[in-house]
């Protein structure tokens, strides 16, 4: 008789991007019907430090959970499988097999169902928004990136499959959906002899899923022409959340060329101008890329202060074996890279404070997450005063002030 699995026998832990967490959920659902007792760890290899932390965590899980199988997958396990193979109970599943059920079956130890796992594990059950993958892989050749090598070429998913995922999310009470992928902006299919781009995908979803009240995009490449159509939709449709996170990486055209990025500082200036102040922006920035002099770093800092992205994920450059940048001259000492990260982060924090201050006295729609903490359309946290509001509620709030990194408000 088929044993029903309530998923309590599968624990997941993901590192790095939100896509990894989404894939963990998919793997968990795939394994749930097969009575498997295991931990699934989806690893990251974007930096050497991320890879080291993955190995350290898997070793800790093995010590605290003797006899339990640990399926280790993702970019870290694909790039450096030997880091995990010697860990007791670890089974390495490379990226190209992570969604293949046969790669898991027969590999898990015979454990008692309902086993109590030691340690803290992820789970999307408490999230107020649902992430839906639309694409995987990347066709570009950025000199610093190992992810494109480990994930393989870009593959865009069928619209009907994405539509089914979004419909399922709204039927389960998720009113906000975030579209994600390794290079989501590069999404393209061909239907009726015509290209169907990321902008077409978003427009169709907004038209076809009336229960979808808030749509977001994860990080996107600013070089993709369809981003202009995305910004126009954000300006015209209140259900399309007006915040874009750009994989900017640098504000210096010299460094962008060395990275083999396909945009320039003026590309992003144009996008900001096109938004007419009705779309906010976040950026990814790599500090200390080989050859980044003080003057070139100053160009990035100046652009942050000029265009005022409200959120910047800045991180120090990490040489990844097998990439062009790892062999470049002019490697920057890590201490200097980290110093630049702080400078950029502080500048972005000032942009955020200015943006938040302008919201005081206004009314905005928010999505409640938990403990009366909610998110504005610009993805800014709001602490709502008063009685408890259920998670996933969408409501209007009056913005009354600021408290550190959050704004405060009351129900309208």
C-alpha positions as CSV (number, residue, x, y, z in Angstrom):
1,X,0.0,0.0,0.0
2,X,1.3,3.5,-0.9
3,X,2.4,5.2,2.3
4,X,1.0,8.8,2.5
5,X,3.7,11.3,3.4
6,X,2.7,14.6,5.1
7,X,6.0,16.1,4.2
8,X,7.1,16.1,7.9
9,X,9.7,13.5,7.0
10,X,11.4,15.8,4.5
11,X,13.2,19.0,5.7
12,X,14.7,21.5,3.4
13,X,17.4,24.2,3.7
14,X,18.4,26.5,0.9
15,X,21.3,28.9,0.4
16,X,21.6,31.9,-1.9
17,X,18.9,33.0,-4.3
18,X,15.1,32.7,-3.8
19,X,15.1,30.3,-6.8
20,X,17.0,27.8,-4.6
21,X,14.2,28.0,-2.0
22,X,11.6,27.5,-4.6
23,X,13.4,24.5,-6.0
24,X,13.6,23.0,-2.5
25,X,9.8,23.2,-2.3
26,X,9.5,21.5,-5.7
27,X,11.9,18.7,-4.6
28,X,10.0,18.3,-1.3
29,X,6.7,17.9,-3.2
30,X,8.2,15.5,-5.6
31,X,9.6,13.3,-2.8
32,X,6.5,13.6,-0.5
33,X,4.6,10.7,-2.1
34,X,7.4,8.2,-1.7
35,X,7.7,7.8,2.1
36,X,11.2,9.3,2.1
37,X,12.8,10.6,5.3
38,X,15.6,13.0,4.4
39,X,17.0,16.5,4.5
40,X,17.4,18.4,1.2
41,X,20.0,21.1,1.1
42,X,20.1,23.3,-2.0
43,X,23.6,24.9,-2.1
44,X,25.0,28.1,-3.5
45,X,28.4,28.8,-5.2
46,X,28.1,32.4,-6.1
47,X,31.1,33.2,-3.8
48,X,33.7,31.1,-2.1
49,X,32.3,32.1,1.3
50,X,28.8,30.9,0.3
51,X,30.3,27.5,-0.7
52,X,32.2,27.2,2.5
53,X,29.1,28.0,4.6
54,X,27.2,25.3,2.7
55,X,29.8,22.7,3.6
56,X,29.9,23.8,7.2
57,X,26.1,23.6,7.5
58,X,25.8,20.1,5.9
59,X,28.5,18.8,8.3
60,X,26.5,20.3,11.2
61,X,23.3,18.7,10.0
62,X,25.1,15.3,9.7
63,X,26.4,15.6,13.3
64,X,23.0,16.5,14.7
65,X,21.0,14.0,12.7
66,X,23.1,10.7,12.6
67,X,21.7,8.1,10.2
68,X,19.6,10.6,8.2
69,X,20.1,11.0,4.5
70,X,21.1,14.5,3.4
71,X,20.5,15.1,-0.3
72,X,22.9,17.9,-1.3
73,X,22.2,19.6,-4.6
74,X,22.5,23.0,-6.2
75,X,25.4,25.0,-7.6
76,X,27.8,24.4,-4.7
77,X,27.3,20.6,-4.8
78,X,27.7,20.7,-8.6
79,X,30.9,22.7,-8.7
80,X,32.6,21.1,-5.7
81,X,31.0,17.6,-5.0
82,X,34.0,16.4,-3.1
83,X,33.3,19.0,-0.4
84,X,30.2,17.0,0.5
85,X,30.8,13.4,-0.5
86,X,32.9,12.6,2.6
87,X,30.1,13.8,5.0
88,X,28.3,10.9,6.6
89,X,24.8,10.5,5.1
90,X,25.3,13.0,2.3
91,X,24.2,12.1,-1.2
92,X,25.2,14.6,-3.9
93,X,22.6,15.3,-6.6
94,X,24.0,17.6,-9.4
95,X,22.0,20.4,-10.8
96,X,21.1,18.6,-14.0
97,X,19.5,15.8,-11.9
98,X,17.9,17.8,-9.1
99,X,14.4,17.5,-10.5
100,X,14.8,13.8,-11.5
101,X,12.9,11.6,-9.1
102,X,15.0,8.5,-10.0
103,X,18.2,10.3,-8.7
104,X,16.6,10.2,-5.2
105,X,14.7,6.9,-5.1
106,X,16.6,4.2,-3.3
107,X,19.3,6.5,-2.0
108,X,17.6,7.5,1.3
109,X,18.3,5.5,4.5
110,X,15.5,3.4,6.0
111,X,14.4,5.8,8.7
112,X,11.4,5.8,11.0
113,X,8.6,8.1,9.8
114,X,7.9,11.1,11.9
115,X,11.6,11.3,12.8
116,X,12.4,14.5,14.8
117,X,15.1,16.5,13.0
118,X,17.6,18.6,14.9
119,X,18.3,22.1,13.5
120,X,16.5,24.9,11.8
121,X,15.1,24.4,8.4
122,X,13.4,26.5,5.8
123,X,9.8,26.3,4.6
124,X,7.7,28.5,2.4
125,X,4.5,27.6,4.3
126,X,4.5,30.9,6.3
127,X,5.3,33.2,3.4
128,X,2.6,35.6,2.3
129,X,3.7,35.7,-1.3
130,X,4.2,32.8,-3.7
131,X,7.3,32.5,-5.9
132,X,6.8,31.0,-9.3
133,X,9.7,29.9,-11.5
134,X,9.4,30.9,-15.2
135,X,12.9,30.2,-16.4
136,X,16.2,28.5,-15.6
137,X,19.8,28.8,-16.8
138,X,21.6,31.7,-18.6
139,X,23.0,32.3,-22.1
140,X,25.3,35.2,-21.2
141,X,29.1,35.1,-20.5
142,X,29.7,37.5,-17.7
143,X,33.3,37.1,-16.7
144,X,32.7,36.8,-13.0
145,X,29.8,34.4,-12.9
146,X,30.0,30.6,-12.2
147,X,26.2,30.2,-11.9
148,X,25.7,30.3,-15.7
149,X,28.2,27.4,-16.0
150,X,26.6,25.3,-13.3
151,X,23.0,26.0,-14.3
152,X,23.4,25.5,-18.1
153,X,21.8,27.4,-21.0
154,X,18.6,29.3,-20.6
155,X,15.3,27.4,-20.7
156,X,12.0,29.3,-20.6
157,X,9.0,27.4,-19.3
158,X,5.7,26.9,-21.1
159,X,3.1,29.6,-20.5
160,X,0.4,27.1,-19.6
161,X,2.6,25.6,-16.9
162,X,3.3,29.0,-15.4
163,X,-0.4,29.9,-15.7
164,X,-1.3,26.7,-13.8
165,X,1.2,27.5,-11.0
166,X,-0.1,31.1,-10.6
167,X,-3.8,29.9,-10.6
168,X,-2.9,27.3,-8.0
169,X,-1.2,30.0,-5.9
170,X,-4.3,32.3,-5.9
171,X,-6.6,29.4,-5.2
172,X,-4.5,28.6,-2.1
173,X,-4.8,32.2,-0.9
174,X,-1.7,33.8,-2.2
175,X,-2.7,37.1,-3.6
176,X,0.9,38.1,-4.5
177,X,3.0,36.2,-6.9
178,X,6.7,36.8,-7.7
179,X,8.1,35.5,-11.0
180,X,11.7,34.3,-10.7
181,X,14.4,32.6,-12.6
182,X,18.2,32.6,-13.1
183,X,17.8,35.2,-15.8
184,X,14.0,35.9,-15.7
185,X,14.3,38.9,-18.0
186,X,15.6,36.7,-20.8
187,X,12.3,34.7,-20.8
188,X,11.2,33.9,-24.4
189,X,9.0,31.4,-26.1
190,X,7.6,31.4,-29.6
191,X,3.8,31.2,-30.0
192,X,2.0,31.5,-33.3
193,X,5.3,32.3,-35.0
194,X,5.9,35.4,-32.7
195,X,8.3,35.8,-29.8
196,X,6.6,35.8,-26.4
197,X,8.8,37.8,-24.0
198,X,8.8,38.4,-20.3
199,X,6.7,41.5,-20.8
200,X,4.1,39.4,-22.7
201,X,4.2,36.8,-20.0
202,X,3.4,39.4,-17.3
203,X,0.6,41.0,-19.4
204,X,-1.0,37.7,-20.1
205,X,-0.9,36.6,-16.4
206,X,-2.5,39.9,-15.3
207,X,-5.3,39.4,-18.0
208,X,-5.8,35.6,-17.4
209,X,-5.7,35.4,-13.6
210,X,-8.3,37.8,-12.1
211,X,-7.6,36.5,-8.6
212,X,-4.0,37.8,-8.9
213,X,-3.9,41.0,-7.0
214,X,-0.2,41.7,-6.9
215,X,2.5,40.6,-9.4
216,X,6.2,41.1,-8.9
217,X,9.4,40.3,-10.8
218,X,12.6,39.1,-9.1
219,X,16.0,40.5,-10.2
220,X,16.2,41.4,-13.9
221,X,18.9,42.3,-16.4
222,X,18.6,46.0,-17.3
223,X,19.9,45.4,-20.8
224,X,16.8,43.5,-21.9
225,X,14.6,45.8,-24.1
226,X,11.4,44.3,-22.7
227,X,12.1,45.9,-19.3
228,X,10.9,49.2,-20.9
229,X,7.5,47.6,-21.5
230,X,7.6,46.2,-17.9
231,X,8.0,49.7,-16.5
232,X,5.2,51.0,-18.6
233,X,2.9,48.2,-17.3
234,X,3.9,49.0,-13.7
235,X,2.9,52.6,-14.3
236,X,-0.5,51.7,-15.8
237,X,-1.6,48.6,-13.8
238,X,-1.9,48.9,-10.1
239,X,-1.7,45.1,-9.7
240,X,1.9,45.1,-11.1
241,X,4.1,46.1,-8.1
242,X,6.2,49.2,-9.0
243,X,9.6,48.0,-7.9
244,X,12.4,46.5,-10.0
245,X,15.6,45.0,-8.8
246,X,18.3,45.3,-11.4
247,X,21.4,43.2,-11.7
248,X,23.4,46.3,-12.1
249,X,26.8,45.0,-10.8
250,X,28.6,48.3,-11.3
251,X,28.1,52.0,-12.1
252,X,31.3,52.2,-14.0
253,X,31.2,51.6,-17.8
254,X,34.8,50.5,-17.7
255,X,34.0,47.8,-15.1
256,X,30.8,46.8,-16.9
257,X,32.8,46.2,-20.1
258,X,35.3,44.1,-18.1
259,X,32.4,42.1,-16.7
260,X,30.9,41.7,-20.2
261,X,27.7,43.1,-19.0
262,X,25.4,44.3,-21.8
263,X,24.2,47.6,-20.3
264,X,25.8,50.9,-19.4
265,X,25.2,53.5,-16.7
266,X,23.1,55.4,-19.3
267,X,20.9,52.4,-19.8
268,X,19.8,52.6,-16.2
269,X,19.5,56.3,-16.3
270,X,17.1,55.9,-19.2
271,X,15.0,53.3,-17.2
272,X,14.8,55.6,-14.2
273,X,13.8,58.5,-16.4
274,X,11.1,56.3,-18.1
275,X,9.7,55.4,-14.7
276,X,8.9,59.0,-14.1
277,X,9.2,58.6,-10.4
278,X,6.5,55.9,-10.2
279,X,8.8,52.9,-10.1
280,X,11.4,52.4,-7.4
281,X,14.6,50.4,-8.0
282,X,17.0,48.1,-6.2
283,X,20.4,47.1,-7.5
284,X,23.0,44.3,-7.1
285,X,26.5,45.7,-6.9
286,X,29.8,43.8,-6.9
287,X,32.6,45.8,-5.1
288,X,36.3,45.2,-5.8
289,X,36.0,43.6,-9.2
290,X,39.5,43.2,-10.7
291,X,40.8,46.5,-12.0
292,X,38.3,48.6,-10.0
293,X,40.4,51.6,-9.0
294,X,39.4,54.1,-6.5
295,X,38.2,56.4,-9.3
296,X,36.1,53.6,-11.0
297,X,34.6,52.7,-7.6
298,X,33.8,56.4,-7.2
299,X,31.8,56.3,-10.4
300,X,29.5,53.6,-9.0
301,X,29.1,55.5,-5.7
302,X,28.2,58.6,-7.7
303,X,25.6,56.7,-9.7
304,X,24.0,55.3,-6.5
305,X,23.7,58.9,-5.2
306,X,22.4,60.2,-8.5
307,X,19.8,57.6,-9.4
308,X,18.9,56.8,-5.7
309,X,18.1,53.0,-5.8
310,X,16.3,52.4,-2.5
311,X,17.9,49.0,-1.9
312,X,21.4,47.8,-2.9
313,X,22.6,44.3,-2.4
314,X,26.3,45.0,-2.4
315,X,28.9,42.2,-1.9
316,X,32.6,41.8,-2.3
317,X,33.9,40.2,-5.5
318,X,34.9,36.6,-5.0
319,X,37.1,34.9,-7.6
320,X,35.4,31.7,-8.9
321,X,37.6,29.0,-10.4
322,X,36.9,28.5,-14.1
323,X,35.8,32.1,-14.7
324,X,37.7,34.7,-16.8
325,X,37.7,37.3,-14.0
326,X,39.5,34.9,-11.6
327,X,42.6,35.2,-13.9
328,X,42.4,38.9,-14.5
329,X,45.1,41.3,-13.3
330,X,44.4,43.9,-10.7
331,X,42.7,41.7,-8.1
332,X,41.5,43.9,-5.2
333,X,42.3,42.9,-1.6
334,X,39.2,41.5,0.1
335,X,39.5,44.0,3.0
336,X,39.3,46.8,0.5
337,X,36.3,45.2,-1.3
338,X,34.5,44.9,2.0
339,X,35.2,48.5,2.9
340,X,33.6,49.5,-0.4
341,X,30.6,47.3,0.3
342,X,30.0,49.3,3.5
343,X,30.3,52.7,1.7
344,X,27.8,51.6,-1.0
345,X,25.4,50.1,1.6
346,X,25.5,53.3,3.7
347,X,24.7,55.4,0.6
348,X,21.8,53.1,-0.3
349,X,20.5,53.3,3.3
350,X,20.4,57.1,3.0
351,X,18.4,56.7,-0.2
352,X,15.9,54.5,1.5
353,X,15.5,56.9,4.5
354,X,14.7,59.7,2.0
355,X,12.2,57.5,0.2
356,X,10.5,56.4,3.4
357,X,10.3,60.0,4.7
358,X,8.3,61.0,1.7
359,X,5.7,58.3,2.4
360,X,4.8,59.8,5.8
361,X,1.3,61.2,5.6
362,X,0.3,59.1,2.6
363,X,-2.0,56.1,2.2
364,X,-0.9,52.9,0.6
365,X,-1.9,49.3,0.0
366,X,0.1,46.7,1.8
367,X,0.3,42.9,2.0
368,X,0.4,41.6,5.6
369,X,3.1,39.0,6.3
370,X,3.1,38.2,10.0
371,X,2.8,40.0,13.4
372,X,1.3,43.0,11.6
373,X,4.4,43.5,9.6
374,X,3.5,44.2,6.0
375,X,5.0,45.2,2.6
376,X,4.2,48.2,0.5
377,X,4.1,48.0,-3.3
378,X,7.7,49.3,-3.3
379,X,8.6,46.3,-1.0
380,X,9.2,48.4,2.1
381,X,8.4,46.9,5.5
382,X,5.5,48.5,7.4
383,X,4.7,47.9,11.0
384,X,0.9,48.3,11.5
385,X,-0.3,49.4,14.9
386,X,-3.5,48.1,16.5
387,X,-5.2,44.8,16.5
388,X,-3.8,41.7,14.9
389,X,-4.3,41.3,11.1
390,X,-4.2,37.9,9.5
391,X,-1.3,37.1,7.2
392,X,-1.9,37.5,3.5
393,X,-4.4,40.2,4.1
394,X,-4.2,43.1,1.6
395,X,-5.4,46.4,3.2
396,X,-4.8,50.1,3.1
397,X,-2.7,51.8,5.7
398,X,-2.0,55.4,6.6
399,X,1.8,55.9,7.0
400,X,2.5,57.8,10.2
401,X,6.2,57.6,10.7
402,X,9.5,55.8,10.6
403,X,11.1,53.5,13.1
404,X,14.7,52.5,12.0
405,X,14.5,50.4,8.9
406,X,10.7,50.2,8.8
407,X,7.8,52.7,8.4
408,X,4.9,52.7,10.7
409,X,1.2,53.0,10.0
410,X,-2.4,52.4,11.0
411,X,-5.3,50.8,9.2
412,X,-7.1,53.2,7.0
